[in-house]
Amino acid sequence: MRDRLVVDASAAIAILRAEPAAGRVRDVLSRPGIIELHVPELFWLEVVNALAVRFGHPAPDIAERILALDELGLLTDSLGRPALLLALDLMARHRLTACDAAYLALAMVLDADLATLDSGLAAAAGDRDVLGSRGGMVSEPRTRYGADSGLAAWAGFGPYLAKLRAESLAGE
């Protein structure tokens, strides 16, 4: 197991709403050896949106729940262009939504495990999935892609990817 963990909105919502999987999520978040809990910036918007729109929580309640998440010590990470391109690739290969792909891309960039209750994301995460959610707890509709979403579609991006790599190396 890795010492970093990326937490997705489905896992956080389970805790905040005391859903049946909440105990399992809490156990994983507090397991020995975990030194950092990470989320991408979009995590906060996803949590607020789910609580407000899907579950109808009022704003003061949502603010309290955000405070509860803040007390977990979550580190918020930005996805730069290289990670965004990784997320785009993950979307195409695993038929993930952009948000789901962002969680997995962050986990890959940080060499972290992933805590998710989304069955499709868990399946794409493979051995990074620490909640064993591949059997399916939650599932977002998979994104539809045309025939050009495979590796051939990436052929024209070589110069751009080389530029990003050079910029990244120059910053080290």
Residue pairs with C-beta under 8 A, 6 or more apart in sequence:
1 31
1 33
1 113
1 130
2 111
2 112
2 113
2 128
3 33
3 34
3 35
3 36
4 34
4 35
4 36
4 37
4 38
4 110
4 111
4 112
4 113
5 28
5 29
5 34
5 36
5 37
5 38
5 112
5 113
5 114
5 115
5 130
6 37
6 38
6 39
6 40
6 103
6 106
6 107
6 110
6 112
6 113
6 114
6 115
7 29
7 37
7 38
7 39
7 43
7 72
7 74
7 115
8 39
8 43
8 100
8 103
8 114
8 115
8 116
8 117
8 118
8 121
9 43
9 46
9 47
9 50
9 99
10 116
10 117
10 118
10 137
10 138
11 21
11 25
11 28
11 29
11 115
11 116
11 117
11 131
12 25
12 39
12 43
12 47
12 69
13 19
13 47
13 50
13 51
14 20
14 21
14 22
14 25
14 117
15 22
15 25
15 26
15 68
15 69
16 47
16 51
16 65
16 68
16 69
17 55
21 117
21 131
21 137
24 131
25 115
25 117
25 131
28 115
28 130
28 131
29 37
29 72
29 115
36 75
36 112
37 72
37 73
37 74
37 75
38 74
38 75
38 76
38 77
38 106
38 110
38 112
39 74
39 75
39 76
39 77
39 106
40 76
40 77
40 78
40 79
40 102
40 103
40 106
41 76
41 77
41 78
41 79
42 99
42 102
43 74
43 76
43 103
44 66
44 76
46 99
47 65
47 66
47 69
48 62
48 66
51 57
51 61
51 62
51 65
52 59
52 62
57 65
77 106
77 110
79 87
79 102
79 105
79 106
81 164
82 109
82 164
82 165
82 168
83 102
83 105
83 106
83 109
84 105
85 157
85 161
85 164
86 105
86 108
86 109
87 98
87 101
87 102
87 104
87 105
88 101
89 154
90 96
90 101
90 104
90 105
90 124
91 97
91 98
91 101
91 143
91 145
92 145
92 149
92 150
92 153
93 124
94 101
94 104
94 120
94 123
94 124
95 120
95 142
95 143
95 144
95 145
96 104
96 120
96 121
96 124
96 142
96 143
97 140
97 141
97 142
97 143
98 143
99 140
100 118
100 120
100 121
100 124
100 140
103 114
103 116
103 121
104 114
104 121
104 124
104 125
104 128
106 112
107 113
107 114
107 125
107 128
108 128
112 128
113 128
113 129
113 130
114 121
114 122
114 125
114 128
114 129
114 130
115 130
115 131
116 122
116 125
116 129
116 131
116 133
117 131
117 133
117 137
117 138
118 133
118 137
118 138
118 139
118 140
119 133
119 134
119 135
119 136
119 137
119 138
119 139
120 139
120 140
120 142
121 133
121 140
122 129
122 131
122 132
122 133
122 134
123 129
123 134
